[in-house]
Amino acid sequence: MGTTSVQPRNHLEISIASIWQKVLKIENIGIYDNFFEIGGHSLLLLQVHSQLCEIFSTNLLVIDLFKYPTISSLADFLGLANTNELSNVHQTEARNEQLKKGKTRINQFLKISKRNNL
């Protein structure tokens, strides 16, 4: 742990810090502390991974935890991943709405065509 430990600034960082504290059995962890430099190793990382996936319902890969070994970098990554997922959800919803409108137009056209054929 660094001498000037920066405490978690938001809900995501607080949640990650809480998991790290439980797994590493360390009370004070700063957001810029490197998981491996404060006593973490691959087996503990698997415990962290399991808890993060459970809490955040995310498809986080173990390799991502090696790439983002600080609370700050991991929170930024998870926040970006959630933003991208949310963006994909909004795009899907917009596309579904367009498909519904198109289906409605086709149904209206078919009704008019049936009436004109009678």
GUZA-409697 format. One record per residue (C-alpha): residue number from 1; residue in one letter; y, x negated, z. Coordinates in nm, 2 decimals, always signed. Last residue first. Layout:
% GUZA-409697
   pos   code    north     east       up
   NUM      a        Y        X        Z
...
//
This chain:
% GUZA-409697
   pos   code    north     east       up
   118      l    -0.77    +6.30    -5.23
   117      n    -0.71    +5.95    -5.36
   116      n    -0.35    +5.94    -5.24
   115      r    -0.46    +6.03    -4.89
   114      k    -0.72    +5.75    -4.89
   113      s    -0.47    +5.49    -5.01
   112      i    -0.22    +5.59    -4.74
   111      k    -0.49    +5.55    -4.47
   110      l    -0.60    +5.21    -4.62
   109      f    -0.24    +5.09    -4.63
   108      q    -0.19    +5.19    -4.26
   107      n    -0.51    +5.01    -4.17
   106      i    -0.40    +4.70    -4.36
   105      r    -0.06    +4.70    -4.19
   104      t    -0.22    +4.74    -3.84
   103      k    -0.45    +4.44    -3.92
   102      g    -0.16    +4.23    -4.01
   101      k    +0.03    +4.32    -3.69
   100      k    -0.28    +4.24    -3.49
    99      l    -0.32    +3.91    -3.67
    98      q    +0.04    +3.82    -3.60
    97      e    -0.01    +3.90    -3.23
    96      n    -0.32    +3.68    -3.23
    95      r    -0.12    +3.40    -3.38
    94      a    +0.15    +3.43    -3.11
    93      e    -0.12    +3.43    -2.83
    92      t    -0.29    +3.13    -2.98
    91      q    +0.04    +2.94    -3.00
    90      h    +0.12    +3.04    -2.64
    89      v    -0.22    +2.92    -2.52
    88      n    -0.18    +2.59    -2.71
    87      s    +0.16    +2.53    -2.54
    86      l    +0.00    +2.60    -2.21
    85      e    -0.28    +2.35    -2.28
    84      n    -0.01    +2.10    -2.39
    83      t    +0.19    +2.16    -2.07
    82      n    -0.13    +2.13    -1.86
    81      a    -0.21    +1.79    -2.03
    80      l    +0.15    +1.67    -1.97
    79      g    +0.14    +1.77    -1.61
    78      l    -0.20    +1.60    -1.57
    77      f    -0.07    +1.28    -1.73
    76      d    +0.25    +1.28    -1.52
    75      a    +0.04    +1.35    -1.21
    74      l    -0.19    +1.06    -1.29
    73      s    +0.10    +0.82    -1.35
    72      s    +0.27    +0.91    -1.02
    71      i    -0.05    +0.92    -0.82
    70      t    -0.14    +0.57    -0.94
    69      p    -0.45    +0.45    -1.13
    68      y    -0.37    +0.63    -1.47
    67      k    -0.60    +0.47    -1.72
    66      f    -0.89    +0.43    -1.48
    65      l    -0.85    +0.80    -1.38
    64      d    -0.84    +0.89    -1.74
    63      i    -1.18    +0.72    -1.79
    62      v    -1.33    +0.97    -1.55
    61      l    -1.23    +1.25    -1.79
    60      l    -1.02    +1.54    -1.68
    59      n    -1.14    +1.87    -1.83
    58      t    -0.92    +2.07    -1.58
    57      s    -0.98    +2.34    -1.33
    56      f    -0.71    +2.19    -1.11
    55      i    -0.89    +2.21    -0.78
    54      e    -1.24    +2.15    -0.90
    53      c    -1.16    +1.89    -1.16
    52      l    -0.95    +1.70    -0.91
    51      q    -1.22    +1.72    -0.65
    50      s    -1.49    +1.58    -0.88
    49      h    -1.26    +1.31    -1.01
    48      v    -1.17    +1.20    -0.66
    47      q    -1.54    +1.17    -0.57
    46      l    -1.61    +0.98    -0.89
    45      l    -1.32    +0.74    -0.80
    44      l    -1.49    +0.68    -0.47
    43      l    -1.79    +0.55    -0.66
    42      s    -1.57    +0.34    -0.90
    41      h    -1.37    +0.17    -0.63
    40      g    -1.07    +0.25    -0.41
    39      g    -0.95    +0.02    -0.14
    38      i    -0.57    +0.02    -0.17
    37      e    -0.56    -0.20    -0.48
    36      f    -0.81    +0.02    -0.67
    35      f    -0.60    +0.34    -0.63
    34      n    -0.28    +0.16    -0.73
    33      d    +0.01    +0.26    -0.50
    32      y    +0.31    +0.41    -0.70
    31      i    +0.29    +0.76    -0.55
    30      g    +0.27    +0.62    -0.20
    29      i    -0.03    +0.66    +0.03
    28      n    +0.00    +0.71    +0.40
    27      e    -0.30    +0.85    +0.59
    26      i    -0.59    +0.64    +0.45
    25      k    -0.95    +0.76    +0.46
    24      l    -0.99    +0.67    +0.09
    23      v    -1.15    +1.00    +0.00
    22      k    -0.94    +1.22    +0.23
    21      q    -0.61    +1.04    +0.15
    20      w    -0.68    +1.03    -0.22
    19      i    -0.74    +1.41    -0.22
    18      s    -0.42    +1.47    -0.03
    17      a    -0.23    +1.23    -0.26
    16      i    -0.35    +1.43    -0.57
    15      s    -0.23    +1.76    -0.41
    14      i    +0.10    +1.62    -0.30
    13      e    +0.16    +1.47    -0.65
    12      l    +0.09    +1.81    -0.81
    11      h    +0.31    +2.00    -0.56
    10      n    +0.61    +1.77    -0.61
     9      r    +0.78    +1.46    -0.48
     8      p    +0.49    +1.26    -0.32
     7      q    +0.61    +0.99    -0.09
     6      v    +0.74    +0.65    -0.21
     5      s    +0.60    +0.36    -0.01
     4      t    +0.84    +0.08    +0.04
     3      t    +0.61    -0.19    +0.18
     2      g    +0.35    -0.12    -0.08
     1      m    +0.00    +0.00    +0.00
//
